[in-house]
Amino acid sequence: MTATALPHPLAPDARSVGVRELTWLAGSLLLVAAPHALRAPGWLTVLTLCLFAWRFWYTLNRAPLPSRWLVLGAAAVALLGIWIEYRTLFGRQPGIMLLVVFSGLKLLETRTHRDAAMAAFLGLFLIITNFLYTQSIPTAVLMAAALFALTVTLVGFSAPQRGLRANVRSAGLLLAHAAPAALVLFLLFPRVQGPLWGLPQDAYSGMTGLSETMTPGNLASLAQSDAIAFRAEFDGQPPPHAQRYWRGPVLWDFDGRTWSMLPPLLVQFKPPSGGRVYRYDVVLEPHNRPWLFAIESAASVPERSRMTLDGQIVAFQPVRSRLRYEVSSTIGATPAAEEDPRLLARARRLPRDSNPRARALAADWQAASAGDAEIVSRAIDFLRQGRYVYTLEPPLLGASPVDDFLFTTKAGFCEHFSSAFVFLMRAAGLPARVVTGYQGGELNSVDQIITVRQSDAHAWAEVFLAGRGWVRVDPTAAAVPGRVEVGLARAAPQTTALPLMMRKELEWLRGMRDRWEALAHQWNVWVLGYNPERQRDLMNLVGMRDADWRSLTAVLFTVLGAMTLVLLAWSLGRLARPDPVQRAWRAFCRKLAARGVERASHEGPRDYASRAARALPASRRSILRIGAQYIRLRYGPHASRTGVARLRRMVRELRLA
């Protein structure tokens, strides 16, 4: 019986693709493209599915595949549709959508295993594109499953007659061999700040968060999002809920409806004095803006960031990927009593002839008050006694939004309260500004980390008082104290439509979410957050001080080379040591060759045993029994230990005359 060399497990041939191989290939490609279907326009998803179904129709009906001109026509239609949809063929979204359609077109024209392998390689590239949108745990698990399915598919192209279980086992072994090398590359590949390549501009179009402006209604819409803004882990006990004011953009200019920021004026940072200091780490989600968040007042500035004149922390670059930074804050710090007169003058500006009723009210307070502090007290009492309603669905306001809110609708979100309060202060002659950010945050019951969501978006006011500096005033807390004390969910009216996870009756679901977010946080910190600093810390632990990219590259190639040598030695050892059945058979062949009956290279075990039995008739029975036992063990369904031991004993006891 002659031995046949098996093909390389990933070397496809030119044979036609069978139904089983086509099914595996299509299933693998659909698994890869499924997340993109959630982002693709509906017509493109339908077109891609039709291309897949079209290919199966040809296979099941044994019809000839469409001509090349028909495939090119379908490709032209897809190109035209994507250009009409996005007005370009370049960029992240249109480029990936082209690849998704091309996967269907490539499957449609697949005839041979070589064509199918090209489609599988396109699927491997599409796996990478999913991580341009998200690097979450579900995406990683789904893409790992897609990688395994594509590997099984490629193995199946090289061995169409093998069983599925054998192909799955071969694919698992191949990926298991690659896993240590992937881990070494992850740990030792030199890390740089930011991605290795630039992303297209539309890669950041879907990011949400606070903006440079505030118009009545935009924070209310943001507050209905349950998405995480950032997570903060404190050294020790975190501050109470009512003191967690996470400072963000500061708004100075008002055009009658919209508040906007000043250009960032950077200053030399000076830590505040007095108060209690809290130290914590923040893992900030990308929001495509430069500002960072810290509880006011910040007592330190993170690396690669600066402090602005109005107390806001801004990074050198927009935050376009998850960022981890260390910061400390002082609660109850003594504010600076001095301010630039030009800024104070800007903090008094109001558009001419806007909101006359609010202006008149502020003028009355100014005339009847003995000082600035009394004006602030009168405004707080006015909001507290005005029976205002805190709602996520505020009514529309007219040309005088402050007057409409204060005297007509009396219902709004935090931006309505803060905007109206700052307007009243400026109308009374006091410098005031709007501060946006987040208030509160939820303590995760699993890892004891504060989770701040977009639903915690908040706006408050700061008023400059002579001798005291900028003083925070939260008009929302004055009108609706529960917003600051217990959070948005309990402060909003019962009829308000809250995000699913904020509803009081779903405590059990929030517990499950806490566990999942605790796991996701560890993934973000230790996997996605493996940055140059963490890589340097790891190298310091193993004795590499001040490791740069040259030393890391040298260590990387050294480790990979050592792993390759170990794997090669292991493979050669398996080739050099045959299995026990084969060793016993070779010992049998050597005994017969010593008596002049040498096995020919083309001779199978049955033919060889028969010829040896004729040449050595005295041992005929023993020779035939050994040959039959070897055939049973070698080519039977399975080889038992007792059968192997019996063969070895029979060969050992064989005596040839």
C-alpha positions as CSV (number, residue, x, y, z in Angstrom):
1,M,0.0,0.0,0.0
2,T,1.6,3.2,-1.1
3,A,1.8,6.4,1.1
4,T,0.2,9.6,-0.2
5,A,1.5,13.0,0.8
6,L,-1.1,15.2,2.3
7,P,-1.4,18.8,0.9
8,H,-0.6,21.8,3.0
9,P,-3.6,22.6,5.3
10,L,-3.9,26.2,3.9
11,A,-2.9,25.5,0.2
12,P,-6.1,25.5,-1.9
13,D,-6.2,23.8,-5.2
14,A,-8.1,24.5,-8.4
15,R,-10.9,22.0,-7.8
16,S,-14.5,23.2,-7.8
17,V,-16.1,24.2,-4.6
18,G,-18.7,21.8,-3.1
19,V,-21.8,22.6,-1.3
20,R,-20.3,22.0,2.1
21,E,-17.3,24.3,1.4
22,L,-19.5,27.0,0.0
23,T,-21.8,26.8,3.0
24,W,-18.9,27.3,5.4
25,L,-17.5,30.1,3.4
26,A,-20.8,32.0,3.2
27,G,-21.5,31.4,6.8
28,S,-18.1,32.8,7.8
29,L,-18.5,35.9,5.6
30,L,-21.9,36.6,7.0
31,L,-20.6,36.3,10.5
32,V,-17.9,38.9,9.7
33,A,-20.3,41.2,7.9
34,A,-23.1,41.0,10.5
35,P,-21.9,43.9,12.7
36,H,-21.6,46.1,9.5
37,A,-25.2,45.4,8.6
38,L,-26.2,47.4,11.7
39,R,-24.4,50.4,10.3
40,A,-25.1,49.9,6.6
41,P,-28.1,51.4,4.7
42,G,-30.9,49.0,4.2
43,W,-30.6,48.6,0.4
44,L,-26.9,47.6,0.7
45,T,-27.7,44.9,3.2
46,V,-30.4,43.5,1.0
47,L,-28.1,43.7,-2.0
48,T,-25.4,41.7,-0.3
49,L,-27.8,39.1,1.0
50,C,-29.2,38.7,-2.5
51,L,-25.7,38.1,-3.9
52,F,-25.2,35.3,-1.3
53,A,-28.6,33.8,-2.1
54,W,-27.9,34.1,-5.9
55,R,-24.7,32.0,-5.5
56,F,-26.5,29.3,-3.6
57,W,-29.3,29.2,-6.2
58,Y,-26.7,28.5,-8.9
59,T,-25.2,25.7,-6.8
60,L,-28.4,24.0,-5.9
61,N,-29.7,24.1,-9.4
62,R,-26.4,23.2,-10.9
63,A,-26.6,26.1,-13.3
64,P,-23.5,27.8,-14.8
65,L,-22.3,30.8,-12.9
66,P,-23.1,34.3,-14.2
67,S,-20.8,35.8,-16.8
68,R,-18.1,38.2,-15.8
69,W,-19.9,41.0,-17.5
70,L,-23.0,40.4,-15.2
71,V,-20.8,40.5,-12.1
72,L,-19.1,43.7,-13.3
73,G,-22.6,45.2,-13.8
74,A,-23.6,44.3,-10.3
75,A,-20.3,45.9,-9.0
76,A,-21.0,49.1,-11.0
77,V,-24.5,49.3,-9.5
78,A,-23.1,48.9,-6.0
79,L,-20.4,51.6,-6.6
80,L,-23.1,54.0,-7.9
81,G,-25.4,53.3,-5.0
82,I,-22.6,53.9,-2.4
83,W,-21.5,57.1,-4.1
84,I,-25.1,58.3,-4.1
85,E,-25.5,57.4,-0.4
86,Y,-22.2,58.9,0.9
87,R,-21.2,61.3,-2.0
88,T,-17.8,59.7,-2.0
89,L,-16.1,56.3,-2.4
90,F,-13.4,57.1,0.2
91,G,-13.5,57.3,4.0
92,R,-14.2,54.7,6.6
93,Q,-17.9,54.1,6.1
94,P,-18.1,54.0,2.3
95,G,-14.8,52.0,2.0
96,I,-16.0,49.3,4.4
97,M,-19.4,49.1,2.7
98,L,-17.6,48.5,-0.6
99,L,-15.7,45.6,1.0
100,V,-19.0,44.1,2.3
101,V,-20.6,44.2,-1.1
102,F,-17.4,42.9,-2.7
103,S,-17.5,39.9,-0.4
104,G,-20.9,39.0,-1.9
105,L,-19.6,39.6,-5.5
106,K,-16.5,37.5,-4.8
107,L,-18.7,34.7,-3.5
108,L,-20.9,35.0,-6.6
109,E,-18.0,34.4,-9.0
110,T,-16.3,31.7,-6.9
111,R,-15.7,28.5,-8.9
112,T,-12.6,26.9,-7.5
113,H,-11.0,26.5,-4.2
114,R,-8.5,29.2,-5.1
115,D,-11.4,31.7,-5.7
116,A,-12.9,30.6,-2.4
117,A,-9.6,31.2,-0.6
118,M,-9.5,34.7,-2.0
119,A,-13.0,35.4,-0.6
120,A,-11.9,34.0,2.8
121,F,-8.9,36.3,2.8
122,L,-11.2,39.2,2.1
123,G,-13.2,38.0,5.2
124,L,-10.0,38.1,7.3
125,F,-9.5,41.7,6.3
126,L,-13.1,42.6,7.1
127,I,-12.5,41.2,10.6
128,I,-10.1,44.1,11.2
129,T,-12.5,46.7,9.9
130,N,-15.0,45.9,12.7
131,F,-12.5,47.1,15.3
132,L,-12.5,50.6,13.6
133,Y,-15.9,51.1,15.2
134,T,-15.6,49.4,18.6
135,Q,-13.1,47.2,20.5
136,S,-15.6,45.9,23.0
137,I,-15.6,42.4,24.5
138,P,-18.6,41.3,22.4
139,T,-16.9,42.4,19.2
140,A,-13.7,40.7,20.1
141,V,-15.6,37.4,20.9
142,L,-17.6,37.6,17.7
143,M,-14.5,38.3,15.6
144,A,-12.6,35.4,17.3
145,A,-15.5,33.1,16.3
146,A,-15.3,34.5,12.7
147,L,-11.6,33.9,12.6
148,F,-12.0,30.3,13.7
149,A,-14.8,29.7,11.2
150,L,-12.6,31.2,8.3
151,T,-9.7,29.0,9.4
152,V,-11.9,25.9,9.4
153,T,-13.1,26.9,5.9
154,L,-9.5,27.3,4.6
155,V,-8.5,23.9,6.1
156,G,-11.6,22.4,4.4
157,F,-10.5,23.6,1.0
158,S,-7.3,21.6,1.3
159,A,-9.0,18.4,2.5
160,P,-12.5,18.3,0.9
161,Q,-13.0,14.6,1.9
162,R,-12.1,15.0,5.5
163,G,-14.7,15.0,8.2
164,L,-15.8,18.3,9.8
165,R,-14.5,17.3,13.2
166,A,-11.0,16.7,11.8
167,N,-11.0,20.1,10.1
168,V,-12.2,21.8,13.3
169,R,-9.4,20.1,15.2
170,S,-6.8,21.2,12.7
171,A,-8.0,24.8,12.7
172,G,-7.9,24.8,16.5
173,L,-4.3,23.5,16.5
174,L,-3.3,26.1,14.0
175,L,-4.8,29.0,16.1
176,A,-3.4,27.5,19.3
177,H,0.1,27.6,17.8
178,A,-0.5,31.2,16.8
179,A,-1.9,32.3,20.1
180,P,1.5,32.6,22.0
181,A,3.0,34.6,19.2
182,A,0.0,36.9,19.2
183,L,0.4,37.4,23.0
184,V,4.1,38.2,22.6
185,L,3.4,40.7,19.8
186,F,0.7,42.3,22.0
187,L,3.1,42.7,25.0
188,L,6.3,43.6,23.3
189,F,5.4,45.4,20.1
190,P,6.6,49.0,20.7
191,R,3.6,51.1,21.7
192,V,3.1,54.7,20.4
193,Q,0.7,57.4,21.5
194,G,-2.3,57.1,19.2
195,P,-2.9,54.7,16.3
196,L,-0.2,53.5,13.9
197,W,-2.1,55.0,11.0
198,G,-4.5,57.9,10.6
199,L,-8.2,57.3,10.5
200,P,-10.5,59.1,8.0
201,Q,-12.3,62.1,9.3
202,D,-15.7,60.4,9.4
203,A,-14.3,57.9,11.9
204,Y,-15.3,60.2,14.7
205,S,-18.7,61.4,13.4
206,G,-20.7,59.1,15.8
207,M,-19.2,60.3,19.1
208,T,-21.5,62.0,21.5
209,G,-21.0,64.2,24.5
210,L,-21.0,67.9,25.6
211,S,-20.3,70.5,22.9
212,E,-18.9,74.1,22.7
213,T,-22.4,75.5,22.8
214,M,-25.6,75.1,24.9
215,T,-29.1,75.8,23.6
216,P,-32.3,75.0,25.6
217,G,-33.1,71.4,24.9
218,N,-29.7,70.0,23.8
219,L,-28.7,68.8,27.3
220,A,-32.1,67.3,27.8
221,S,-31.7,65.1,24.7
222,L,-28.2,64.1,25.8
223,A,-29.5,63.2,29.3
224,Q,-31.7,60.5,27.7
225,S,-28.6,58.5,26.7
226,D,-27.4,55.7,28.9
227,A,-24.0,55.7,27.3
228,I,-20.9,55.9,29.6
229,A,-19.1,59.2,29.6
230,F,-16.2,58.1,31.9
231,R,-15.5,56.0,35.0
232,A,-13.5,57.2,38.0
233,E,-11.8,55.0,40.6
234,F,-11.0,56.9,43.8
235,D,-8.2,56.2,46.3
236,G,-10.4,55.6,49.3
237,Q,-13.9,56.9,49.9
238,P,-15.4,59.0,47.0
239,P,-17.0,62.3,47.8
240,P,-20.8,62.4,48.4
241,H,-23.1,62.5,45.4
242,A,-24.1,66.1,45.9
243,Q,-20.4,67.2,45.7
244,R,-19.5,65.5,42.4
245,Y,-19.5,68.4,40.0
246,W,-17.4,67.2,37.0
247,R,-16.3,70.4,35.4
248,G,-16.4,70.7,31.6
249,P,-16.8,73.5,29.0
250,V,-17.4,77.0,30.4
251,L,-19.7,79.2,28.4
252,W,-19.4,83.0,28.4
253,D,-21.1,84.5,25.4
254,F,-24.9,84.7,24.9
255,D,-26.7,85.7,21.7
256,G,-30.2,85.6,23.1
257,R,-30.7,81.8,22.7
258,T,-27.3,80.0,22.6
259,W,-24.4,80.1,25.0
260,S,-20.9,79.5,23.7
261,M,-17.3,79.1,24.8
262,L,-14.4,81.5,24.6
263,P,-11.2,80.4,22.8
264,P,-9.2,78.4,25.4
265,L,-6.9,80.8,27.3
266,L,-4.2,78.7,28.9
267,V,-2.6,79.7,32.1
268,Q,0.1,78.5,34.5
269,F,-1.6,76.0,36.8
270,K,-1.7,76.9,40.5
271,P,-3.1,74.3,42.9
272,P,-6.0,75.6,45.0
273,S,-5.7,76.1,48.7
274,G,-7.8,74.7,51.5
275,G,-10.5,72.0,51.2
276,R,-10.2,68.2,51.1
277,V,-8.2,66.5,48.4
278,Y,-9.4,63.4,46.5
279,R,-7.1,61.4,44.2
280,Y,-8.6,59.2,41.5
281,D,-8.1,57.7,38.0
282,V,-10.4,58.4,35.2
283,V,-11.0,56.3,32.1
284,L,-12.6,58.7,29.6
285,E,-14.6,57.5,26.6
286,P,-13.7,59.2,23.3
287,H,-15.8,62.3,22.5
288,N,-13.7,64.0,19.8
289,R,-13.2,67.1,22.0
290,P,-10.1,68.2,23.8
291,W,-11.5,68.7,27.3
292,L,-11.0,66.4,30.2
293,F,-13.2,66.1,33.3
294,A,-12.4,66.5,37.0
295,I,-14.3,67.3,40.1
296,E,-14.0,71.0,40.7
297,S,-11.6,72.3,41.7
298,A,-8.8,70.4,40.0
299,A,-5.7,70.1,42.3
300,S,-3.5,68.6,39.5
301,V,-3.3,68.6,35.7
302,P,-2.9,65.2,33.9
303,E,0.0,64.6,31.5
304,R,-0.3,66.2,28.0
305,S,-3.0,68.7,29.2
306,R,-3.3,72.3,30.4
307,M,-5.5,74.4,32.5
308,T,-7.5,77.2,31.0
309,L,-8.2,80.6,32.6
310,D,-11.8,79.5,33.5
311,G,-10.7,76.3,35.3
312,Q,-11.2,73.8,32.5
313,I,-8.7,71.0,31.8
314,V,-8.0,70.6,28.0
315,A,-5.8,68.0,26.4
316,F,-3.3,68.8,23.7
317,Q,-5.3,66.7,21.1
318,P,-9.0,65.8,20.8
319,V,-9.9,62.6,22.8
320,R,-10.5,60.2,19.9
321,S,-9.7,57.0,21.7
322,R,-10.3,55.8,25.3
323,L,-8.0,57.8,27.6
324,R,-6.9,57.0,31.1
325,Y,-5.4,59.7,33.3
326,E,-4.7,60.4,37.0
327,V,-6.0,63.6,38.6
328,S,-6.7,65.0,42.0
329,S,-9.4,67.5,43.1
330,T,-10.0,69.8,46.0
331,I,-13.6,70.1,47.3
332,G,-14.3,73.2,49.4
333,A,-11.2,75.1,48.1
334,T,-10.8,78.8,48.6
335,P,-11.4,80.5,45.2
336,A,-9.1,83.3,43.9
337,A,-10.6,86.7,44.9
338,E,-9.2,88.5,41.8
339,E,-10.1,88.3,38.2
340,D,-9.1,90.1,35.0
341,P,-11.4,93.2,34.6
342,R,-11.8,92.4,30.9
343,L,-13.2,89.0,31.6
344,L,-15.5,90.4,34.2
345,A,-16.8,92.9,31.7
346,R,-17.4,90.0,29.2
347,A,-19.2,88.1,31.9
348,R,-21.8,91.0,32.1
349,R,-22.6,91.2,28.4
350,L,-26.2,90.6,27.3
351,P,-27.8,91.0,23.9
352,R,-29.6,94.3,23.6
353,D,-33.4,94.4,24.1
354,S,-33.7,90.6,24.8
355,N,-36.0,89.1,27.5
356,P,-37.5,92.4,28.9
357,R,-39.4,90.9,31.7
358,A,-36.3,89.2,33.1
359,R,-34.4,92.4,32.8
360,A,-37.0,94.3,34.7
361,L,-37.1,91.7,37.5
362,A,-33.3,91.8,37.8
363,A,-33.3,95.6,37.9
364,D,-35.8,95.5,40.8
365,W,-33.5,93.1,42.7
366,Q,-30.5,95.3,42.1
367,A,-32.3,98.4,43.3
368,A,-33.7,96.7,46.5
369,S,-30.5,94.8,47.5
370,A,-27.8,95.9,49.8
371,G,-25.1,93.9,47.9
372,D,-24.3,91.3,45.4
373,A,-24.8,88.4,47.7
374,E,-28.4,89.6,48.4
375,I,-29.1,89.6,44.7
376,V,-28.0,86.0,44.4
377,S,-30.2,85.1,47.4
378,R,-33.2,86.8,45.9
379,A,-32.7,84.9,42.6
380,I,-32.4,81.5,44.5
381,D,-35.6,82.3,46.5
382,F,-37.4,83.2,43.3
383,L,-36.6,79.9,41.7
384,R,-37.3,77.9,44.9
385,Q,-40.7,79.4,45.4
386,G,-41.7,79.5,41.7
387,R,-43.1,76.0,41.5
388,Y,-40.9,75.1,38.6
389,V,-41.0,71.6,37.0
390,Y,-37.9,69.6,36.2
391,T,-38.5,67.6,33.0
392,L,-36.6,65.9,30.2
393,E,-39.3,67.0,27.8
394,P,-39.3,70.8,28.1
395,P,-41.8,72.8,26.0
396,L,-40.6,74.9,23.1
397,L,-39.6,78.5,23.8
398,G,-40.2,81.6,21.7
399,A,-38.1,84.6,20.8
400,S,-37.5,85.4,24.4
401,P,-36.6,82.0,25.9
402,V,-35.6,83.3,29.4
403,D,-38.9,85.2,29.8
404,D,-40.9,82.2,28.4
405,F,-39.3,79.8,30.9
406,L,-39.4,82.1,34.0
407,F,-42.9,83.4,33.6
408,T,-44.9,81.1,31.2
409,T,-43.8,77.5,30.8
410,K,-42.0,77.1,34.2
411,A,-40.8,73.7,33.0
412,G,-37.3,72.8,31.8
413,F,-34.1,70.9,32.2
414,C,-30.8,72.1,33.9
415,E,-29.8,74.3,30.9
416,H,-33.1,76.2,31.3
417,F,-32.4,76.9,35.0
418,S,-28.7,77.8,34.5
419,S,-29.3,80.0,31.4
420,A,-32.1,81.9,33.1
421,F,-30.1,82.4,36.3
422,V,-27.0,83.6,34.6
423,F,-29.1,86.0,32.5
424,L,-30.7,87.4,35.7
425,M,-27.3,87.9,37.3
426,R,-25.9,89.7,34.3
427,A,-29.0,91.8,34.0
428,A,-28.5,92.8,37.7
429,G,-24.9,93.8,37.0
430,L,-23.1,90.8,38.4
431,P,-20.5,88.9,36.3
432,A,-21.8,85.3,35.7
433,R,-21.1,82.4,33.4
434,V,-22.5,78.9,32.6
435,V,-20.5,75.8,33.4
436,T,-21.4,72.5,31.8
437,G,-20.2,69.1,32.7
438,Y,-21.7,66.2,34.7
439,Q,-23.1,65.9,38.1
440,G,-23.2,62.9,40.3
441,G,-22.3,59.4,39.0
442,E,-23.4,56.0,40.0
443,L,-21.3,53.8,42.3
444,N,-20.9,50.3,40.8
445,S,-21.8,47.7,43.4
446,V,-19.2,45.2,42.0
447,D,-15.9,47.1,41.6
448,Q,-16.8,50.3,43.7
449,I,-16.0,52.6,40.7
450,I,-18.0,55.7,39.9
451,T,-19.7,55.5,36.5
452,V,-20.7,58.8,35.0
453,R,-23.1,58.6,32.0
454,Q,-24.3,61.0,29.4
455,S,-27.6,61.0,31.4
456,D,-25.6,62.8,34.2
457,A,-25.0,65.8,31.9
458,H,-25.6,69.0,33.9
459,A,-25.3,72.7,33.7
460,W,-24.8,75.1,36.6
461,A,-23.8,78.8,37.1
462,E,-20.8,80.7,38.6
463,V,-21.2,84.2,39.9
464,F,-18.3,86.5,40.7
465,L,-18.7,88.2,44.1
466,A,-16.3,90.8,45.3
467,G,-13.8,89.5,47.8
468,R,-15.0,85.9,47.3
469,G,-14.2,85.2,43.6
470,W,-16.2,82.9,41.4
471,V,-18.8,81.1,43.5
472,R,-20.7,78.1,42.2
473,V,-24.5,78.3,42.3
474,D,-26.7,75.5,41.0
475,P,-30.1,76.9,40.2
476,T,-31.4,73.5,39.4
477,A,-30.6,72.3,42.9
478,A,-32.4,75.4,44.3
479,A,-35.6,74.6,42.3
480,V,-35.4,70.8,42.4
481,P,-33.1,69.7,45.3
482,G,-33.5,66.0,44.4
483,R,-31.5,66.4,41.2
484,V,-28.3,66.9,43.0
485,E,-29.0,64.8,46.1
486,V,-30.4,61.6,44.5
487,G,-29.8,62.0,40.8
488,L,-31.9,62.4,37.6
489,A,-34.0,59.3,37.8
490,R,-35.6,60.1,41.2
491,A,-35.8,63.9,40.6
492,A,-37.7,63.7,37.3
493,P,-41.5,63.3,37.4
494,Q,-42.9,59.8,37.3
495,T,-44.4,60.4,33.8
496,T,-41.0,61.2,32.3
497,A,-39.6,58.7,29.8
498,L,-36.3,57.6,31.3
499,P,-33.6,55.4,29.7
500,L,-34.2,51.7,30.4
501,M,-31.5,51.3,33.0
502,M,-32.5,54.3,35.0
503,R,-36.0,53.0,35.8
504,K,-36.6,52.2,39.5
505,E,-38.4,48.9,38.8
506,L,-35.4,47.4,37.1
507,E,-32.9,47.1,40.0
508,W,-32.1,43.5,39.1
509,L,-31.2,44.5,35.6
510,R,-28.9,47.2,36.9
511,G,-27.1,44.6,39.0
512,M,-26.4,42.6,35.9
513,R,-25.2,45.8,34.2
514,D,-22.9,46.5,37.1
515,R,-21.2,43.1,36.7
516,W,-20.9,43.5,32.9
517,E,-19.4,47.1,33.2
518,A,-17.0,45.9,35.9
519,L,-15.7,43.3,33.5
520,A,-15.7,45.8,30.6
521,H,-13.7,48.2,32.7
522,Q,-11.0,45.6,33.3
523,W,-10.9,44.9,29.6
524,N,-10.5,48.7,28.9
525,V,-7.8,49.1,31.4
526,W,-5.7,46.0,30.9
527,V,-6.2,45.3,27.2
528,L,-7.4,48.4,25.4
529,G,-5.5,50.6,27.8
530,Y,-2.2,48.9,27.3
531,N,-0.3,52.1,26.4
532,P,3.4,53.0,26.4
533,E,3.3,53.8,30.1
534,R,1.9,50.4,31.0
535,Q,4.4,48.7,28.6
536,R,7.3,50.5,30.4
537,D,6.0,49.4,33.7
538,L,5.8,45.8,32.5
539,M,9.4,46.0,31.2
540,N,10.6,47.4,34.5
541,L,9.1,44.4,36.3
542,V,11.2,42.0,34.1
543,G,14.3,44.1,34.6
544,M,14.4,46.2,31.4
545,R,14.9,49.8,32.6
546,D,14.1,52.7,30.2
547,A,13.1,50.3,27.4
548,D,12.9,52.1,24.0
549,W,11.6,50.9,20.7
550,R,15.0,49.5,19.7
551,S,15.4,47.3,22.8
552,L,11.7,46.3,22.6
553,T,12.1,45.3,18.9
554,A,15.3,43.3,19.7
555,V,13.5,41.4,22.6
556,L,10.5,40.9,20.4
557,F,12.4,39.2,17.6
558,T,14.5,37.2,20.1
559,V,11.4,35.8,21.8
560,L,9.7,35.1,18.4
561,G,12.8,33.4,17.1
562,A,13.1,31.2,20.3
563,M,9.4,30.3,20.0
564,T,10.0,29.3,16.3
565,L,12.9,27.1,17.2
566,V,11.0,25.4,20.0
567,L,8.0,24.8,17.6
568,L,10.4,23.5,14.9
569,A,12.1,21.1,17.4
570,W,8.7,19.9,18.6
571,S,7.6,19.3,15.0
572,L,10.8,17.4,14.1
573,G,10.5,15.3,17.2
574,R,7.0,14.2,16.2
575,L,8.3,13.3,12.7
576,A,11.3,11.4,14.2
577,R,9.3,9.4,16.6
578,P,6.6,7.2,14.9
579,D,3.7,6.0,16.8
580,P,3.9,2.6,18.7
581,V,2.1,0.8,15.9
582,Q,4.5,2.1,13.3
583,R,7.6,1.3,15.5
584,A,6.5,-2.3,15.9
585,W,5.9,-2.6,12.2
586,R,9.3,-1.3,11.4
587,A,10.9,-3.7,13.9
588,F,9.0,-6.5,12.1
589,C,10.3,-5.3,8.7
590,R,13.9,-5.2,10.0
591,K,13.6,-8.8,11.2
592,L,12.4,-10.0,7.8
593,A,15.0,-7.9,5.9
594,A,17.7,-9.7,8.0
595,R,16.5,-13.0,6.6
596,G,16.6,-11.6,3.0
597,V,12.9,-10.5,2.7
598,E,13.2,-6.7,2.3
599,R,10.1,-4.6,1.9
600,A,9.8,-2.7,-1.4
601,S,8.9,1.0,-1.2
602,H,5.7,0.5,-3.1
603,E,4.6,-2.6,-1.2
604,G,1.7,-2.5,1.2
605,P,1.5,-4.5,4.4
606,R,-0.8,-7.2,3.1
607,D,1.3,-7.9,0.0
608,Y,4.5,-7.8,2.0
609,A,3.3,-10.2,4.7
610,S,2.0,-12.6,2.0
611,R,5.4,-12.6,0.2
612,A,7.3,-13.0,3.4
613,A,5.1,-15.9,4.4
614,R,5.9,-17.7,1.1
615,A,9.6,-17.0,1.5
616,L,9.7,-18.2,5.1
617,P,7.1,-21.1,5.3
618,A,8.3,-22.2,8.8
619,S,7.1,-18.9,10.2
620,R,4.2,-18.4,7.9
621,R,1.4,-18.3,10.5
622,S,3.2,-15.8,12.8
623,I,4.0,-13.5,9.8
624,L,0.4,-13.4,8.6
625,R,-0.9,-12.8,12.1
626,I,1.4,-9.9,12.6
627,G,0.5,-8.4,9.2
628,A,-3.2,-8.7,9.9
629,Q,-2.9,-7.2,13.4
630,Y,-0.9,-4.2,11.9
631,I,-3.6,-3.7,9.3
632,R,-6.3,-3.8,11.9
633,L,-4.6,-1.3,14.1
634,R,-3.3,1.0,11.4
635,Y,-6.4,1.2,9.2
636,G,-9.2,0.2,11.5
637,P,-11.5,2.6,13.3
638,H,-9.3,2.9,16.4
639,A,-6.2,1.4,18.0
640,S,-6.7,0.1,21.5
641,R,-3.8,-0.2,24.0
642,T,-4.3,-4.0,24.3
643,G,-4.1,-4.4,20.5
644,V,-0.9,-2.3,20.3
645,A,0.7,-4.3,23.2
646,R,-0.3,-7.5,21.5
647,L,1.4,-6.4,18.2
648,R,4.6,-5.5,20.0
649,R,4.6,-8.8,21.9
650,M,4.0,-10.8,18.6
651,V,6.9,-8.9,16.9
652,R,9.2,-9.4,19.9
653,E,8.4,-13.2,20.1
654,L,8.8,-13.8,16.3
655,R,11.6,-16.3,15.7
656,L,12.6,-16.8,12.0
657,A,14.4,-19.9,10.9
